[in-house]
Each structure stands twice: as C-alpha cells, then as structure tokens.
C-alpha cells in the first residue's frame, strides 16, 4: 500500500494496489484486469495508461460489440462509469 510516493518515469503495476497521496509523473500505468486499484488523493501528470492481459481482452470485447452494431450497450456501460455514486 504505497503512501506518499512519487513515481517519475516509471512503469507502475496497478492491480490490487491502494495508492494514497502519491504523485505520478510521466509514468506508464498498467492494469492487467485483476482487482481494481484505489487512488486516494493522488495526482497524475503526463501518464500513459495501458491495459494488459484480461483488461486488454475486455477492451477488445467492447470494440467487437461496438463494431457489431451494439453501440447502445457500450454507451450504457460508459454512462454507468461516469455516473457519480
């Protein structure tokens, strides 16, 4: 559980991590589809967000749905993501 860490030009594995008061600068953020990370009071500057493994396959699935004409289904998922809870 990193706390108060500054990441600068690093590759950061996100799965299952809880980051508190961290700063990320020009880092490569990689999510592989495990447990979602938690970011508490973190700051991001110029980071590159990448999906790998299961996360990458999920994006490929959503692209396939979109291409198959199921835009409404994908848009409903995006709406669910953006609705404040």
LUMFIPA-908318 format. One record per residue: x, y, z of N, C-alpha, C in turn; chain; residue number from 1. Coordinates in steps of 0.02 Angstrom, whole numbers, always signed. Atoms other than C-alpha are relative to their C-alpha. Layout:
<nodes>
+--------+--------+--------+--------+--------+--------+--------+--------+--------+------+-------+
!   n_px !   n_py !   n_pz !  ca_px !  ca_py !  ca_pz !   c_px !   c_py !   c_pz ! bati ! tilum !
+--------+--------+--------+--------+--------+--------+--------+--------+--------+------+-------+
!      X !      Y !      Z !      X !      Y !      Z !      X !      Y !      Z !    A !   NUM !
...
+--------+--------+--------+--------+--------+--------+--------+--------+--------+------+-------+
</nodes>
This chain:
<nodes>
+--------+--------+--------+--------+--------+--------+--------+--------+--------+------+-------+
!   n_px !   n_py !   n_pz !  ca_px !  ca_py !  ca_pz !   c_px !   c_py !   c_pz ! bati ! tilum !
+--------+--------+--------+--------+--------+--------+--------+--------+--------+------+-------+
!    +42 !    -58 !     +0 !     +0 !     +0 !     +0 !    +45 !    +62 !     +0 !    A !     1 !
!    -43 !    -59 !     +3 !   +109 !   +143 !    -63 !    -35 !    +62 !    +25 !    A !     2 !
!    +27 !    -63 !    -26 !    +84 !   +307 !    +28 !    +53 !    +54 !     -6 !    A !     3 !
!    -46 !    -56 !     +6 !   +164 !   +474 !    -13 !    +58 !    -11 !    -47 !    A !     4 !
!    -55 !    +16 !    +46 !   +271 !   +401 !   -152 !     -6 !    +42 !    -63 !    A !     5 !
!     -1 !    -35 !    +64 !   +323 !   +499 !   -306 !    +29 !    -47 !    -52 !    A !     6 !
!    -21 !    +43 !    +55 !   +334 !   +396 !   -465 !    +18 !    +46 !    -58 !    A !     7 !
!    -23 !    -43 !    +54 !   +436 !   +479 !   -603 !    +32 !    -43 !    -54 !    A !     8 !
!    -25 !    +40 !    +56 !   +462 !   +396 !   -773 !     +6 !    -74 !    +19 !    A !     9 !
!     -1 !    +70 !    -21 !   +418 !   +225 !   -701 !    -59 !    -38 !    -31 !    A !    10 !
!    +56 !    +44 !    +18 !   +310 !    +78 !   -751 !    -31 !    -24 !    +66 !    A !    11 !
!    +34 !    +14 !    -63 !   +180 !    +53 !   -615 !    -55 !    -51 !    -12 !    A !    12 !
!    +52 !    +51 !     +3 !    +78 !   -108 !   -598 !    -55 !    +20 !    +49 !    A !    13 !
!    +56 !    -27 !    -39 !    -94 !    -56 !   -535 !    -42 !    -52 !    +36 !    A !    14 !
!    +47 !    +50 !    -26 !   -186 !   -219 !   -499 !     +5 !    -10 !    +75 !    A !    15 !
!     +5 !    +15 !    -72 !   -243 !   -235 !   -319 !    +35 !    +50 !    +46 !    A !    16 !
!    -38 !    -48 !    -41 !   -142 !    -84 !   -259 !    -46 !    +55 !    +27 !    A !    17 !
!    +32 !    -59 !    -28 !   -201 !    +57 !   -146 !    +53 !    +53 !     +5 !    A !    18 !
!    -48 !    -55 !     +1 !   -108 !   +219 !   -179 !    -31 !    +59 !    +38 !    A !    19 !
!    +23 !    -56 !    -40 !   -126 !   +360 !    -52 !    +51 !    +57 !     -3 !    A !    20 !
!    -42 !    -59 !     +3 !    -57 !   +536 !    -75 !    +62 !    -10 !    -45 !    A !    21 !
!    -56 !    +12 !    +46 !    +52 !   +479 !   -221 !     -4 !    +48 !    -59 !    A !    22 !
!     -5 !    -42 !    +60 !   +111 !   +579 !   -370 !    +32 !    -42 !    -55 !    A !    23 !
!    -24 !    +39 !    +57 !   +136 !   +501 !   -541 !    +17 !    +50 !    -55 !    A !    24 !
!    -23 !    -45 !    +53 !   +240 !   +595 !   -671 !    +29 !    -41 !    -57 !    A !    25 !
!    -26 !    +32 !    +62 !   +267 !   +534 !   -849 !    +12 !    -74 !    +10 !    A !    26 !
!     -7 !    +72 !    -14 !   +241 !   +355 !   -791 !    -48 !    -40 !    -44 !    A !    27 !
!    +43 !    +47 !    +38 !   +167 !   +205 !   -881 !    -40 !    -39 !    +51 !    A !    28 !
!    +45 !    +31 !    -48 !    +16 !   +144 !   -783 !    -32 !    -61 !    -33 !    A !    29 !
!    +23 !    +61 !    +32 !    -27 !    -37 !   -820 !    -50 !    -37 !    +44 !    A !    30 !
!    +52 !    +40 !    -33 !   -188 !   -126 !   -771 !    -10 !    -64 !    -39 !    A !    31 !
!     +4 !    +65 !    +34 !   -199 !   -312 !   -810 !    -67 !    -36 !    +10 !    A !    32 !
!    +66 !    +31 !     -6 !   -379 !   -347 !   -760 !    -12 !    -34 !    +66 !    A !    33 !
!    +11 !    +28 !    -67 !   -357 !   -401 !   -579 !    -45 !    +45 !    +41 !    A !    34 !
!    +39 !    -44 !    -42 !   -430 !   -310 !   -431 !    +15 !    +73 !    -18 !    A !    35 !
!    -12 !    -70 !    +19 !   -455 !   -126 !   -474 !    +42 !    +36 !    +53 !    A !    36 !
!    -39 !    -39 !    -48 !   -331 !     -6 !   -396 !    -44 !    +53 !    +33 !    A !    37 !
!    +33 !    -54 !    -35 !   -383 !   +127 !   -272 !    +50 !    +58 !     +2 !    A !    38 !
!    -41 !    -60 !     -2 !   -315 !   +304 !   -287 !    -32 !    +49 !    +50 !    A !    39 !
!    +25 !    -47 !    -51 !   -338 !   +415 !   -133 !    +45 !    +61 !     +0 !    A !    40 !
!    -36 !    -63 !     +0 !   -285 !   +596 !   -154 !    +65 !     -3 !    -40 !    A !    41 !
!    -60 !     +6 !    +42 !   -163 !   +556 !   -295 !     -3 !    +52 !    -57 !    A !    42 !
!     -6 !    -47 !    +55 !   -102 !   +669 !   -435 !    +36 !    -33 !    -59 !    A !    43 !
!    -26 !    +31 !    +61 !    -62 !   +621 !   -615 !    +21 !    +54 !    -49 !    A !    44 !
!    -26 !    -49 !    +48 !    +46 !   +718 !   -739 !    +32 !    -38 !    -58 !    A !    45 !
!    -29 !    +29 !    +60 !    +77 !   +656 !   -915 !     +8 !    -75 !     +0 !    A !    46 !
!     -6 !    +73 !     -4 !    +47 !   +473 !   -878 !    -31 !    -34 !    -62 !    A !    47 !
!    +25 !    +42 !    +55 !    +17 !   +339 !  -1009 !    -37 !    -58 !    +33 !    A !    48 !
!    +42 !    +53 !    -30 !   -125 !   +219 !   -965 !     -4 !    -58 !    -48 !    A !    49 !
!     -1 !    +59 !    +42 !   -108 !    +42 !  -1032 !    -41 !    -56 !    +32 !    A !    50 !
!    +35 !    +60 !    -23 !   -216 !   -114 !  -1019 !    +37 !    -60 !    -27 !    A !    51 !
!    -36 !    +61 !    +19 !   -138 !   -286 !  -1024 !    -43 !    -60 !    +19 !    A !    52 !
!    +32 !    +63 !    -17 !   -198 !   -466 !  -1016 !    -76 !     +4 !     +0 !    A !    53 !
!    +73 !     +2 !     -3 !   -380 !   -480 !   -957 !    -30 !    +68 !    -15 !    A !    54 !
!    +26 !    -68 !    +13 !   -405 !   -291 !   -962 !     +1 !    +15 !    -75 !    A !    55 !
!     -5 !    -10 !    +73 !   -346 !   -287 !  -1143 !    -53 !    -41 !    -37 !    A !    56 !
!    +52 !    +41 !    +31 !   -464 !   -430 !  -1187 !    -69 !    +30 !    +10 !    A !    57 !
!    +65 !    -33 !    -13 !   -610 !   -336 !  -1107 !    -10 !    +57 !    -49 !    A !    58 !
!     +6 !    -54 !    +49 !   -574 !   -185 !  -1216 !    -13 !    -27 !    -70 !    A !    59 !
!    +11 !    +31 !    +66 !   -565 !   -297 !  -1370 !    -72 !    -23 !     -7 !    A !    60 !
!    +70 !    +21 !     -1 !   -735 !   -368 !  -1322 !    -47 !    +59 !    -11 !    A !    61 !
!    +42 !    -59 !     +8 !   -811 !   -194 !  -1306 !     +5 !    +29 !    -71 !    A !    62 !
!     -9 !    -23 !    +69 !   -737 !   -145 !  -1475 !    -39 !    -45 !    -48 !    A !    63 !
!    +37 !    +47 !    +42 !   -814 !   -303 !  -1551 !    -75 !    +14 !     +5 !    A !    64 !
!    +71 !    -18 !     -8 !   -985 !   -258 !  -1478 !    -17 !    +62 !    -40 !    A !    65 !
!    +11 !    -63 !    +36 !   -970 !    -81 !  -1547 !     -3 !    -12 !    -75 !    A !    66 !
!     -4 !    +15 !    +72 !   -921 !   -146 !  -1719 !    -59 !    -41 !    -25 !    A !    67 !
!    +57 !    +43 !    +18 !  -1065 !   -270 !  -1718 !    -66 !    +39 !     +1 !    A !    68 !
!    +60 !    -41 !     -1 !  -1187 !   -126 !  -1701 !    -32 !     +8 !    +68 !    A !    69 !
!    +27 !     -5 !    -68 !  -1213 !   -137 !  -1513 !    +27 !    +62 !    +36 !    A !    70 !
!    -25 !    -62 !    -29 !  -1162 !    +43 !  -1482 !    -39 !    +19 !    +63 !    A !    71 !
!    +41 !    -18 !    -59 !  -1307 !    +67 !  -1360 !    +23 !    -37 !    +62 !    A !    72 !
!    -24 !    +39 !    -57 !  -1242 !    -72 !  -1248 !    +65 !    +28 !    +27 !    A !    73 !
!    -64 !    -28 !    -22 !  -1067 !     +2 !  -1243 !    -10 !    +69 !    +31 !    A !    74 !
!    +15 !    -66 !    -28 !  -1135 !   +177 !  -1215 !    -32 !     -5 !    +69 !    A !    75 !
!    +30 !    +10 !    -66 !  -1238 !   +112 !  -1069 !    +53 !    -15 !    +53 !    A !    76 !
!    -56 !    +14 !    -46 !  -1078 !    +44 !   -990 !    +39 !    +64 !    +16 !    A !    77 !
!    -35 !    -63 !    -10 !   -992 !   +212 !  -1015 !    -41 !    +46 !    +46 !    A !    78 !
!    +43 !    -41 !    -43 !  -1141 !   +301 !   -936 !     +4 !    -24 !    +72 !    A !    79 !
!     -5 !    +28 !    -67 !  -1131 !   +183 !   -787 !    +67 !    +20 !    +33 !    A !    80 !
!    -66 !    -20 !    -27 !   -946 !   +226 !   -767 !     +0 !    +73 !    +22 !    A !    81 !
!     -5 !    -72 !    -13 !   -974 !   +413 !   -772 !    -51 !    +27 !    +50 !    A !    82 !
!    +50 !    -23 !    -48 !  -1124 !   +423 !   -655 !    +31 !     +0 !    +70 !    A !    83 !
!    -28 !     -6 !    -68 !  -1068 !   +486 !   -484 !    -40 !    -45 !    +47 !    A !    84 !
!    +32 !    +44 !    -49 !  -1104 !   +366 !   -344 !     +8 !    +28 !    +69 !    A !    85 !
+--------+--------+--------+--------+--------+--------+--------+--------+--------+------+-------+
</nodes>
